[in-house]
Amino acid sequence: MTNSERMIEGISEGNRRALGRLITLIESTRIDHREAAMDAINQLHKPKKNTVRIGISGVPGVGKSSFIEAFGLHVIEQGHRVAVLAVDPSSPKTGGSILGDKTRMEQLARNPDAFIRPTPSAGSLGGVARRTRETIIAVEAASFDVVLVETVGVGQSEYAVADLVDMFVLLVAPGGGDDLQGIKKGIVEMADLVVVTKCDGDLIPAANRAFQDYRSALHMLNPGSSGWIPKILKTSAHSAEGLDEVWSAITEFHKMMGETGALDAKRADQATSWMWDEVTSTLLKRIKTASVQVRDLEAAVRNGDITPSEAAQRILSDFER
């Protein structure tokens, strides 16, 4: 049995070490690692309708890690296995990232039915790592049936998470209603569920105001997914209040989407989008390394000797030839 076969067998049996090795290959940029990862994903890729994929976003400081830890432990108590794919922001200068999610979710990280994998965003659109799609396939093959994708934060490109998950959950903090105009309308409009966090202690009055503000805002926006009316709930990671209501809303959403066929249609659209993303990224790499002319044209554009549009047309024409 080859190392690859042992790794795939280990993942199918829920072996964490094997799963970690595959995700390392998925995240690698080495050609041999990418080939090994693609081969493994092709063998493990089997549609699993019973899995739940949830995207979780919110502005920095909203308490995403605290919520995910408390929520993950609650879901595990319901008999599920939870994988958390936490995408850390990468420095635009050094490319480094903190990758501290395991320390922020220490209790969840120690649970045998949980798997936490922090991944550097590396400048990927919307804070979602480019290989997160493949990682989702890997953790589902290892029998984790609830996958939480934590994104970097809320921004104009954060909608990218919608191409990865079944349900989009937006976390807002007490007093967040006052900042409603500062949050992109598109993000709120895409939310299938809005959750007001930190609803405990002295923050309860502010949480109630945020709840009312966002409930009013949701009435003015279109539903995030076909046939589903977005909900807004209040939670406290500290006291665990409201977590059961959040899980009930998620299971209700997933059941409805499954019964109407909307879930199959959504995942089919996501698979097609994945295909074209791969085509785009692969072509871009090949074009950049296709000829010396590319580097010469880059220099000419930097010097102002040629317009970017003209340079682009020359590169594409040369690549076609």
Order of alpha helices (4+ residues) and beta strands (2+ residues): alpha-alpha-alpha-beta-alpha-beta-alpha-alpha-beta-alpha-beta-beta-alpha-beta-alpha-beta-alpha-alpha-alpha-alpha
